Structure formats: structure tokens, C-alpha cells
């Protein structure tokens, strides 16, 4: 099964998600957050940089929990930054 390529909006949404997670991480180390979320540091790095624009739901949920950010707030932040000002 071949996955269809992502469109521009999907890639941008992944970048916004990465930025939101990076902002929520603040001064905490990638190592600490990745460990708390049960993922590799490299996975976190790729998500934060937007290189993984569509991470698995359970990965995002684990990161949100590790960062103390409700999923609804994270989703709203990613949507809000997409809206024109």
C-alpha cells in the first residue's frame, strides 16, 4: 500500500504542531520529554522540526501528557496559528 503524498496544508499543519510542542517543552530537555513520553529523542526531534508532519495519534497524546498540555489545547493552538489574522 502506497501512502499518497501530503498536500501543502498537511505539511504546514505538521510544522505548526512541531512548533507548538517545542514551545510547550520550553526549557525542558528533549531527552527528558522523550523519556516521559516513551519515544526516542530522534522521533521528538523530527516531530518538532516538522520532518514527521503526521505523527501517530498515540505519539502526540503521549507527548501532550508528558508536557502537561491537554490535547484539546494543543489542537486549538495548531488550528489557531493556521487562521489568517
C-alpha positions in Angstrom: 0.0 0.0 0.0 1.4 3.3 -1.1 0.6 6.4 1.0 -0.5 9.4 -1.0 1.8 12.4 -0.7 0.8 15.1 1.7 -0.6 18.3 0.5 0.9 21.7 1.4 -1.7 22.3 4.2 -0.9 18.9 5.8 2.8 19.7 5.8 2.2 23.1 7.3 -0.1 21.7 9.9 2.7 19.3 10.9 5.1 22.2 11.2 2.7 24.1 13.4 2.3 21.0 15.6 6.0 20.8 15.9 6.3 24.5 16.8 3.5 24.1 19.4 5.2 21.1 21.0 8.6 22.9 21.0 7.0 25.9 22.7 5.3 23.7 25.3 8.6 21.9 26.0 10.2 25.2 26.9 13.5 24.8 28.7 13.0 21.1 29.4 15.4 18.8 27.5 14.4 16.7 24.6 15.8 13.7 26.4 13.6 14.3 29.4 10.4 14.9 27.4 11.1 12.0 25.1 11.7 9.7 28.0 8.5 10.8 29.7 6.5 10.2 26.5 8.1 6.8 25.8 9.5 7.8 22.4 13.0 8.3 21.1 14.7 11.6 21.1 15.1 11.4 17.3 11.3 11.0 16.9 10.7 14.1 19.1 13.4 16.0 17.1 11.7 15.0 13.8 8.2 16.0 15.0 9.4 19.3 16.4 11.2 20.1 13.2 8.2 19.2 11.0 10.1 16.3 9.3 7.3 14.0 10.6 4.2 16.1 9.8 1.7 13.3 10.6 2.9 11.6 13.8 0.7 8.8 15.2 -2.2 9.9 17.5 -0.8 8.0 20.4 2.6 9.6 20.0 1.0 13.1 20.1 -1.1 12.0 23.0 1.9 10.8 24.9 3.8 14.0 24.2 0.9 16.1 25.3 0.7 14.2 28.6 4.4 14.4 29.1 4.2 18.1 28.6 1.1 18.6 30.7 -0.8 20.1 27.7 -4.4 18.9 27.1 -4.9 17.5 23.6 -7.8 20.0 23.0 -5.5 22.9 23.8 -2.8 21.6 21.5 -5.3 21.1 18.7 -6.7 24.6 19.2 -3.2 26.1 19.2 -2.3 24.3 15.9 -5.7 25.5 14.3 -5.4 29.0 15.7 -2.0 29.6 14.2 -3.4 28.5 10.8 -6.1 31.1 10.8 -5.3 34.4 9.0 -5.0 37.4 11.2 
